[in-house]
Amino acid sequence: MMRLDEIPIINNLIHKIEISIDAGTKETYETKTRLNGDWDTLIENLKFISTIKTINYIKPSFVVQDCNYNEMETFLNLMKSIFGKKAHVFFGK
């Protein structure tokens, strides 16, 4: 996974962003919804995104599945803690 702070030239051009994550915990992300994913890099990238001043709308999305439905509240709280009022969390089937 690329770190977003490695490509700063585009940061000021971004105003809205949608990010599909589908997990609220490291274990689910790395072993069920994003095999071989790196939760720590994901969280670093999300925190970096939260610092980009031109972004005023962030849509973290979560596809609800048998393996992650019990993490919906955890996901919502995590996204709100990182993005605050800019987060417009979406849960889909």
N, C-alpha and C positions, 0 to 999 in steps of 0.2 A: 504494500500500500504506500503510495506516495504521500509525503508530508506536504501539506498545502503551503506552508511557509517557505517552501523551496521554489515556488513559482509566484513571487510577489508582483510581477508586472501586470497580472490580470486582476488583482484584488480590488482595485478601485473601479473596475468596470462591472462588478457584481452588485446587484440590488436585491434580488430575490434568489432563494436557493431551496431546493428540495433534496433531502437526504433520506434514503431508505436504510434503516438499521435493523429492524425486526427482532430486537432483543433488548432486554433491560439489564442483563447481567453479562459479565465476562464469559462465564461458562456456557451459557446458551449461545452467545454470539460466536464463540470460537469452536464449539463442538456440535451445534445443531443448525443454526441459520446461516452462518458464514464460515463454512469449514475452512480451516487454515487462516481465518481472519485474525487480525491483531487488535484486540480490544483497546490496549493501551495507546496504540497509534491513533485509533479512531477517536478516543477521548481527547488526545492532544490536538487532533485536527478540529474537533468540535469546539474546543476552547479557543483555538486560533481563529476559527470562523467568527466566534462571538466578539472578537476584537476588531473586525473589519467594519469601519464606521459607515460605509456606504450601504451595507446590507440592512434593510429595515423589515424584511419578512423572511422568516426561516420556517420551512415546513418539514419537520422530522416525521417520517412516515414509518408505520409499523404494520406489516401484514400479519394478522392474527392467525395463528396455527395451533395445532394440538400441543406443540412443544414449547410455546411461548405465551399463551393467553394469560397465564398466571403472573406475568411480568408487566402487564399493561400499566398498572399504577406506578410501578417502579420506573418504567420508561418515561411516563409523563412527568414524574417528579424530577428525574435526571435531566430531561430536556428543559424544564422550567428553571432548574438550578443553573444550567449552563447558559441558556439564552434569555431567560426572563420573559418579559412581555413580547419579545420578538418571535417567540416560539408559537407556532400554530400547528399543534400535534394532530396528525391524522392516523386513525386506525381503520384499516380496510380488511376485507375478507380475502 
